[in-house]
């Protein structure tokens, strides 16, 4: 039985960066509409079951009841049963349960942080990320119908990895012990406290380590991206140290705003090679835009690019193969 999972984060796109930029806002009602289009399109290709993460906005049930009220033919809709906390832990747990269930593909609605949380648990299950968050380098802006078709196509293929890319990730070690990971960027800033989870003050940023970067991205990876482009398929990452007297660049670290920055040092990071920073004062490591790890003076942080990130579905490639396989024929 072909099945997909849907993780829709009701908190995505609501952090402090909304107050300091002009980012797109997608409210939860629109997220429900996107999910309806995903489910209907997946059913049209042949998916028989869609499994939702539970959340405070009850998106899964809203999709189910609204489609029933509209008398739309649809696949079976289920909502995972666990005590959710309205935190990132819900996404991590839901993704782990979906992988254990053997779902064919998991669609994630959110920003970089939501995709990062899902990627912590999705080791084998293909993931398709749709942008509904603030910084959206990893997820793509995508019509829900296209996302539903692509997810269904991947779920129904004998070899779904043939339409995926095996993404890189950034592993973070503190004093030799693994602490966390990021999909796109890890930023060391002179913040002493987490406060609002989202990092936004460019003056406090000291180091940026990226798995990929491009000036077309909105967020902190755009800073090294304004200096050098690293693609998702390149077998290396990149790191920059920021500070006065370096090479001046302007980068869109927030929507609508190009911020002047100065790159003091830069370095290509082959897979498996560490970029090391020893903290001179209390500071924070932000992972995909959110403060997660605190460093104390003398702590050693190692950032290692690895090639064992999530399997990300490439929608156009998935739908091209679906057409070749005859999935669009009655």
C-alpha positions as CSV (number, residue, x, y, z in Angstrom):
1,X,0.0,0.0,0.0
2,X,1.5,3.3,-1.1
3,X,1.6,5.9,1.7
4,X,3.1,9.3,2.5
5,X,3.6,11.3,5.7
6,X,3.0,15.0,6.2
7,X,4.7,17.1,8.8
8,X,3.2,20.6,8.9
9,X,4.8,23.0,11.5
10,X,2.2,25.5,12.8
11,X,5.0,27.6,14.3
12,X,7.0,28.0,11.1
13,X,7.4,31.6,9.8
14,X,6.5,33.2,13.2
15,X,9.9,33.9,14.8
16,X,11.6,37.2,15.5
17,X,12.9,37.6,12.0
18,X,9.4,38.6,11.0
19,X,10.0,41.9,13.0
20,X,13.3,42.8,11.3
21,X,12.6,41.9,7.7
22,X,9.8,41.7,5.1
23,X,9.5,37.9,4.9
24,X,6.5,36.2,3.3
25,X,3.8,35.1,5.8
26,X,1.9,31.9,5.3
27,X,-0.7,31.4,7.9
28,X,-2.0,28.1,9.2
29,X,-5.2,28.2,7.2
30,X,-3.1,28.4,4.1
31,X,-0.9,25.5,5.3
32,X,-4.1,23.4,5.7
33,X,-5.0,24.3,2.1
34,X,-1.6,23.3,0.9
35,X,-1.9,20.0,2.8
36,X,-5.3,19.4,1.1
37,X,-3.7,19.8,-2.3
38,X,-0.9,17.5,-1.3
39,X,-3.3,14.8,-0.2
40,X,-5.6,15.1,-3.2
41,X,-2.7,15.0,-5.7
42,X,-1.1,12.1,-4.0
43,X,-4.4,10.2,-4.1
44,X,-4.7,11.0,-7.8
45,X,-1.4,9.3,-8.5
46,X,-2.3,6.2,-6.3
47,X,-1.4,6.8,-2.7
48,X,-3.8,5.1,-0.3
49,X,-2.9,6.6,3.0
50,X,-1.6,9.9,4.3
51,X,-0.3,10.1,7.9
52,X,-0.1,13.5,9.7
53,X,1.9,14.8,12.6
54,X,-0.4,16.0,15.4
55,X,-0.2,19.7,16.2
56,X,-1.8,22.6,18.1
57,X,-3.7,23.7,15.0
58,X,-5.1,20.2,14.3
59,X,-4.1,20.4,10.6
60,X,-4.4,16.7,9.9
61,X,-8.0,16.6,11.2
62,X,-8.8,19.9,9.5
63,X,-7.7,18.4,6.2
64,X,-9.7,15.2,6.8
65,X,-13.0,16.9,7.8
66,X,-12.9,19.7,5.2
67,X,-12.3,17.2,2.4
68,X,-15.1,15.0,3.8
69,X,-17.4,18.1,3.9
70,X,-16.6,18.8,0.3
71,X,-17.2,15.2,-0.6
72,X,-13.9,14.9,-2.3
73,X,-12.7,11.4,-3.0
74,X,-9.5,10.9,-1.1
75,X,-7.1,8.5,0.5
76,X,-7.3,7.4,4.1
77,X,-6.0,10.1,6.5
78,X,-4.5,9.2,9.9
79,X,-3.0,11.4,12.6
80,X,-0.2,10.0,14.7
81,X,-1.1,9.4,18.4
82,X,1.4,10.8,20.8
83,X,1.5,13.6,23.4
84,X,3.0,16.5,21.5
85,X,4.8,19.4,23.2
86,X,4.4,22.1,20.5
87,X,8.2,22.1,20.1
88,X,10.8,20.9,17.6
89,X,10.7,17.5,19.5
90,X,7.3,16.8,17.9
91,X,8.8,16.9,14.4
92,X,11.7,14.7,15.5
93,X,9.3,12.2,17.0
94,X,6.8,12.2,14.2
95,X,9.5,11.7,11.6
96,X,10.9,8.8,13.6
97,X,7.5,7.2,13.8
98,X,6.9,7.7,10.1
99,X,10.2,6.1,9.2
100,X,9.4,3.1,11.5
101,X,6.0,2.8,9.7
102,X,7.8,2.4,6.4
103,X,6.0,5.3,4.7
104,X,7.2,5.9,1.1
105,X,7.9,9.6,1.4
106,X,7.5,12.4,4.0
107,X,6.5,15.9,3.0
108,X,7.7,18.6,5.4
109,X,6.1,22.1,5.5
110,X,8.2,24.6,7.3
111,X,11.5,26.4,7.1
112,X,15.1,25.3,7.4
113,X,14.6,24.5,11.1
114,X,11.6,22.2,10.5
115,X,13.5,20.3,7.8
116,X,16.5,20.0,10.1
117,X,14.3,18.5,12.8
118,X,12.8,15.9,10.4
119,X,16.2,15.1,9.0
120,X,17.3,14.0,12.5
121,X,15.0,11.0,12.2
122,X,14.6,10.3,8.5
123,X,17.6,8.1,7.6
124,X,16.1,6.1,4.8
125,X,12.7,7.6,4.0
126,X,12.8,10.2,1.2
127,X,11.9,13.7,2.3
128,X,10.3,16.5,0.3
129,X,10.4,20.0,1.9
130,X,8.0,22.8,1.1
131,X,8.9,26.3,2.1
132,X,6.4,27.9,4.6
133,X,9.0,29.3,7.0
134,X,11.3,32.3,7.4
135,X,14.7,31.2,6.1
136,X,14.0,28.8,3.3
137,X,17.2,27.6,1.8
138,X,16.6,23.8,2.2
139,X,12.8,23.7,1.5
140,X,11.6,24.9,-1.9
141,X,8.7,27.1,-2.9
142,X,6.4,24.6,-4.5
143,X,2.7,24.3,-5.3
144,X,1.1,21.7,-3.1
145,X,-0.3,19.8,-6.1
146,X,3.2,19.3,-7.5
147,X,4.5,18.3,-4.1
148,X,1.8,15.7,-3.6
149,X,2.4,14.2,-7.1
150,X,6.2,14.1,-6.5
151,X,5.8,12.6,-3.1
152,X,3.4,10.0,-4.4
153,X,5.7,9.2,-7.3
154,X,8.7,8.6,-5.1
155,X,6.6,6.5,-2.7
156,X,5.4,4.2,-5.5
157,X,8.7,3.7,-7.2
158,X,10.8,0.5,-6.7
159,X,13.9,2.7,-6.4
160,X,12.8,6.1,-5.0
161,X,16.5,7.1,-4.4
162,X,16.9,7.4,-8.2
163,X,14.8,10.6,-8.0
164,X,16.6,11.9,-4.9
165,X,19.8,13.6,-3.9
166,X,21.7,12.4,-0.9
167,X,22.2,15.7,0.9
168,X,25.1,16.9,3.0
169,X,24.9,17.9,6.6
170,X,27.0,19.7,9.1
171,X,27.9,17.6,12.2
172,X,28.8,19.7,15.3
173,X,31.1,18.3,18.0
174,X,31.9,20.1,21.2
175,X,35.0,19.0,23.1
176,X,35.1,15.9,21.0
177,X,31.5,14.8,21.6
178,X,28.7,14.9,19.0
179,X,26.1,17.6,19.9
180,X,23.9,18.3,16.9
181,X,23.6,18.8,13.2
182,X,22.6,21.4,10.6
183,X,21.5,20.9,7.0
184,X,22.5,24.3,5.6
185,X,24.5,26.5,8.0
186,X,26.0,26.7,11.4
187,X,26.7,30.2,12.7
188,X,28.8,31.1,15.8
189,X,27.6,34.4,17.3
190,X,28.5,36.5,20.3
191,X,25.2,35.8,22.0
192,X,25.5,34.6,25.6
193,X,21.8,33.5,25.9
194,X,19.4,31.7,23.6
195,X,16.6,34.2,24.2
196,X,14.5,34.2,21.0
197,X,15.6,31.0,19.2
198,X,16.1,32.7,15.9
199,X,19.4,34.4,15.3
200,X,19.1,37.7,13.5
201,X,21.8,40.3,14.6
202,X,24.5,40.3,11.9
203,X,27.0,42.3,14.1
204,X,27.3,39.4,16.5
205,X,28.1,36.8,13.8
206,X,31.7,35.6,13.8
207,X,31.9,32.3,11.8
208,X,29.6,30.7,9.2
209,X,30.0,27.1,8.1
210,X,27.8,25.9,5.2
211,X,27.0,22.7,3.4
212,X,26.1,24.8,0.4
213,X,25.8,28.5,-0.4
214,X,24.5,30.9,-3.1
215,X,23.6,34.6,-3.3
216,X,20.1,33.5,-4.4
217,X,19.5,32.1,-0.9
218,X,17.9,34.1,1.9
219,X,19.7,33.6,5.2
220,X,23.1,33.4,6.7
221,X,24.4,31.0,4.0
222,X,24.0,34.0,1.6
223,X,27.1,35.6,3.2
224,X,29.6,33.0,2.0
225,X,27.4,32.6,-1.1
226,X,28.1,36.2,-2.0
227,X,31.8,35.3,-2.0
228,X,31.7,31.8,-3.5
229,X,29.1,29.4,-4.7
230,X,28.9,25.9,-3.4
231,X,26.2,23.6,-4.9
232,X,24.3,20.9,-3.0
233,X,26.0,18.3,-5.2
234,X,29.6,19.5,-4.5
235,X,31.6,17.1,-2.3
236,X,32.6,19.8,0.1
237,X,31.3,22.7,2.2
238,X,32.7,26.1,3.0
239,X,33.5,28.2,6.0
240,X,34.1,31.9,6.5
241,X,35.3,34.0,9.5
242,X,33.8,37.5,9.7
243,X,35.5,40.6,11.0
244,X,36.8,44.1,10.2
245,X,39.4,44.5,7.5
246,X,38.2,41.6,5.4
247,X,36.6,41.4,1.9
248,X,33.4,43.4,1.9
249,X,30.2,41.7,0.6
250,X,26.5,42.4,0.6
251,X,24.2,39.5,1.3
252,X,20.4,39.0,1.7
253,X,20.5,37.5,5.2
254,X,16.9,38.6,5.7
255,X,14.0,39.1,3.2
256,X,14.3,42.4,1.3
257,X,17.5,43.5,3.1
258,X,21.1,43.3,1.7
259,X,23.4,43.6,4.7
260,X,27.1,44.6,4.4
261,X,29.4,42.0,5.9
262,X,33.2,41.5,5.9
263,X,34.8,38.2,5.2
264,X,38.1,38.0,7.0
265,X,39.0,34.4,6.2
266,X,37.6,31.6,4.0
267,X,38.2,27.9,3.6
268,X,36.8,25.0,1.5
269,X,35.8,22.1,3.7
270,X,36.2,18.6,2.1
271,X,33.9,15.9,3.4
272,X,35.1,14.7,6.8
273,X,37.5,17.6,7.4
274,X,36.9,19.6,10.6
275,X,36.6,23.4,10.9
276,X,37.7,24.2,14.4
277,X,36.8,27.1,16.6
278,X,38.0,27.6,20.2
279,X,35.6,29.9,22.2
280,X,37.3,32.9,23.7
281,X,34.1,34.0,25.5
282,X,30.6,32.7,26.0
283,X,28.9,32.4,22.6
284,X,26.1,30.4,20.8
285,X,26.0,28.1,17.8
286,X,22.9,28.6,15.7
287,X,21.9,25.7,13.5
288,X,19.9,26.5,10.4
289,X,19.0,29.8,11.9
290,X,18.1,28.8,15.5
291,X,20.4,29.0,18.6
292,X,20.9,25.5,19.9
293,X,24.4,25.0,21.4
294,X,26.1,27.2,24.0
295,X,29.9,27.4,24.1
296,X,31.9,28.5,27.2
297,X,35.4,30.0,27.1
298,X,37.9,27.3,26.2
299,X,35.3,25.0,24.5
300,X,36.4,23.5,21.2
301,X,33.8,23.3,18.5
302,X,34.5,21.1,15.4
303,X,32.2,21.4,12.3
304,X,32.4,18.5,9.9
305,X,30.6,18.2,6.5
306,X,29.4,14.7,5.9
307,X,27.5,13.2,2.9
308,X,25.0,11.2,4.9
309,X,22.2,13.7,5.2
310,X,18.6,13.0,4.2
311,X,17.4,11.7,0.9
312,X,15.7,14.7,-0.7
313,X,13.2,14.2,-3.5
314,X,13.8,16.3,-6.6
315,X,10.3,17.0,-7.8
316,X,10.9,17.6,-11.5
317,X,13.0,14.5,-11.7
318,X,10.4,12.4,-9.8
319,X,7.6,13.6,-12.1
320,X,9.7,13.0,-15.2
321,X,10.3,9.4,-14.2
322,X,6.6,9.1,-13.1
323,X,5.6,10.1,-16.6
324,X,8.1,7.6,-18.1
325,X,6.7,4.8,-15.8
326,X,3.1,5.6,-16.9
327,X,1.9,6.9,-13.6
328,X,-0.3,9.5,-15.2
329,X,-2.1,7.0,-17.5
330,X,-5.5,5.6,-16.5
